């Protein structure tokens, strides 16, 4: 389960970076970044 969260977080961060450079998705890109950060934080909290 932990590795799945990291995979999702990495995919979302890559999507955010790609969208940042393309600038077609607008605010959706920033929502993806927030979701990725939350997924990483949940992974770190559950590990501890």
N, CA and C atoms as an extended XYZ file, in Angstrom:
144
Properties=species:S:1:pos:R:3:atomname:S:1:resname:S:1:resid:I:1 pbc="F F F"
N         0.827       -1.193        0.000 N   UNK     1
C         0.000        0.000        0.000 CA  UNK     1
C         0.869        1.253        0.000 C   UNK     1
N         1.973        1.197        0.744 N   UNK     2
C         2.853        2.349        0.847 CA  UNK     2
C         3.479        2.675       -0.505 C   UNK     2
N         3.928        1.655       -1.222 N   UNK     3
C         4.556        1.899       -2.518 CA  UNK     3
C         3.538        2.423       -3.531 C   UNK     3
N         2.286        2.004       -3.383 N   UNK     4
C         1.243        2.498       -4.279 CA  UNK     4
C         1.048        4.000       -4.095 C   UNK     4
N         1.091        4.468       -2.849 N   UNK     5
C         0.961        5.907       -2.593 CA  UNK     5
C         2.111        6.673       -3.228 C   UNK     5
N         3.318        6.133       -3.130 N   UNK     6
C         4.465        6.805       -3.725 CA  UNK     6
C         4.371        6.833       -5.244 C   UNK     6
N         3.903        5.756       -5.836 N   UNK     7
C         3.744        5.720       -7.294 CA  UNK     7
C         2.722        6.750       -7.746 C   UNK     7
N         1.605        6.831       -7.031 N   UNK     8
C         0.579        7.819       -7.366 CA  UNK     8
C         1.130        9.232       -7.199 C   UNK     8
N         1.860        9.463       -6.116 N   UNK     9
C         2.427       10.787       -5.871 CA  UNK     9
C         3.415       11.179       -6.970 C   UNK     9
N         4.250       10.252       -7.387 N   UNK    10
C         5.226       10.547       -8.442 CA  UNK    10
C         4.519       10.843       -9.756 C   UNK    10
N         3.500       10.080      -10.079 N   UNK    11
C         2.741       10.325      -11.310 CA  UNK    11
C         2.089       11.702      -11.270 C   UNK    11
N         1.534       12.071      -10.122 N   UNK    12
C         0.891       13.376      -10.001 CA  UNK    12
C         1.901       14.516      -10.096 C   UNK    12
N         3.066       14.337       -9.506 N   UNK    13
C         4.096       15.381       -9.597 CA  UNK    13
C         4.579       15.521      -11.037 C   UNK    13
N         4.770       14.410      -11.726 N   UNK    14
C         5.180       14.472      -13.131 CA  UNK    14
C         4.104       15.169      -13.964 C   UNK    14
N         2.849       14.859      -13.689 N   UNK    15
C         1.753       15.538      -14.389 CA  UNK    15
C         1.730       17.028      -14.093 C   UNK    15
N         2.036       17.396      -12.845 N   UNK    16
C         2.064       18.809      -12.472 CA  UNK    16
C         3.178       19.541      -13.204 C   UNK    16
N         4.363       18.938      -13.240 N   UNK    17
C         5.494       19.565      -13.931 CA  UNK    17
C         5.200       19.698      -15.417 C   UNK    17
N         4.660       18.657      -16.011 N   UNK    18
C         4.319       18.698      -17.437 CA  UNK    18
C         3.276       19.789      -17.702 C   UNK    18
N         2.263       19.846      -16.876 N   UNK    19
C         1.216       20.853      -17.033 CA  UNK    19
C         1.714       22.264      -16.776 C   UNK    19
N         2.692       22.398      -15.887 N   UNK    20
C         3.248       23.712      -15.599 CA  UNK    20
C         3.922       24.287      -16.840 C   UNK    20
N         4.615       23.435      -17.579 N   UNK    21
C         5.302       23.903      -18.774 CA  UNK    21
C         4.355       24.060      -19.963 C   UNK    21
N         3.318       23.290      -20.010 N   UNK    22
C         2.384       23.371      -21.125 CA  UNK    22
C         1.344       24.470      -20.888 C   UNK    22
N         0.930       24.648      -19.621 N   UNK    23
C        -0.023       25.690      -19.213 CA  UNK    23
C        -1.380       25.596      -19.904 C   UNK    23
N        -1.881       24.412      -20.118 N   UNK    24
C        -3.205       24.267      -20.725 CA  UNK    24
C        -4.282       23.889      -19.710 C   UNK    24
N        -3.877       23.339      -18.572 N   UNK    25
C        -4.869       22.818      -17.635 CA  UNK    25
C        -5.253       23.816      -16.549 C   UNK    25
N        -4.538       24.908      -16.415 N   UNK    26
C        -4.891       25.940      -15.444 CA  UNK    26
C        -4.774       25.474      -14.006 C   UNK    26
N        -5.837       25.655      -13.218 N   UNK    27
C        -5.813       25.348      -11.801 CA  UNK    27
C        -5.763       23.869      -11.489 C   UNK    27
N        -6.125       23.019      -12.436 N   UNK    28
C        -6.105       21.574      -12.207 CA  UNK    28
C        -4.701       21.081      -11.877 C   UNK    28
N        -3.699       21.695      -12.465 N   UNK    29
C        -2.319       21.286      -12.235 CA  UNK    29
C        -1.936       21.496      -10.773 C   UNK    29
N        -2.360       22.605      -10.200 N   UNK    30
C        -2.022       22.879       -8.809 CA  UNK    30
C        -2.762       21.935       -7.865 C   UNK    30
N        -3.943       21.523       -8.253 N   UNK    31
C        -4.681       20.536       -7.458 CA  UNK    31
C        -3.940       19.200       -7.476 C   UNK    31
N        -3.372       18.841       -8.617 N   UNK    32
C        -2.583       17.610       -8.707 CA  UNK    32
C        -1.375       17.671       -7.780 C   UNK    32
N        -0.732       18.826       -7.706 N   UNK    33
C         0.418       18.979       -6.826 CA  UNK    33
C         0.007       18.816       -5.368 C   UNK    33
N        -1.090       19.405       -4.979 N   UNK    34
C        -1.570       19.286       -3.600 CA  UNK    34
C        -1.896       17.835       -3.270 C   UNK    34
N        -2.542       17.130       -4.184 N   UNK    35
C        -2.868       15.722       -3.963 CA  UNK    35
C        -1.594       14.889       -3.826 C   UNK    35
N        -0.583       15.192       -4.643 N   UNK    36
C         0.682       14.456       -4.562 CA  UNK    36
C         1.365       14.694       -3.224 C   UNK    36
N         1.355       15.920       -2.747 N   UNK    37
C         1.980       16.223       -1.459 CA  UNK    37
C         1.241       15.517       -0.330 C   UNK    37
N        -0.077       15.514       -0.385 N   UNK    38
C        -0.873       14.824        0.636 CA  UNK    38
C        -0.571       13.327        0.619 C   UNK    38
N        -0.449       12.748       -0.564 N   UNK    39
C        -0.144       11.314       -0.657 CA  UNK    39
C         1.227       11.016       -0.056 C   UNK    39
N         2.200       11.873       -0.315 N   UNK    40
C         3.530       11.671        0.265 CA  UNK    40
C         3.490       11.809        1.782 C   UNK    40
N         2.782       12.800        2.277 N   UNK    41
C         2.675       12.991        3.718 CA  UNK    41
C         1.984       11.800        4.386 C   UNK    41
N         0.941       11.286        3.770 N   UNK    42
C         0.268       10.111        4.324 CA  UNK    42
C         1.214        8.911        4.380 C   UNK    42
N         2.021        8.768        3.357 N   UNK    43
C         3.002        7.669        3.339 CA  UNK    43
C         4.029        7.811        4.450 C   UNK    43
N         4.493        9.034        4.675 N   UNK    44
C         5.475        9.276        5.732 CA  UNK    44
C         4.846        9.078        7.106 C   UNK    44
N         3.634        9.552        7.298 N   UNK    45
C         2.953        9.421        8.585 CA  UNK    45
C         2.662        7.950        8.895 C   UNK    45
N         2.233        7.206        7.909 N   UNK    46
C         1.914        5.787        8.137 CA  UNK    46
C         3.152        4.958        8.391 C   UNK    46
N         4.293        5.397        7.851 N   UNK    47
C         5.542        4.677        8.066 CA  UNK    47
C         6.009        4.840        9.515 C   UNK    47
N         5.786        6.005       10.097 N   UNK    48
C         6.274        6.306       11.462 CA  UNK    48
C         5.497        5.622       12.537 C   UNK    48
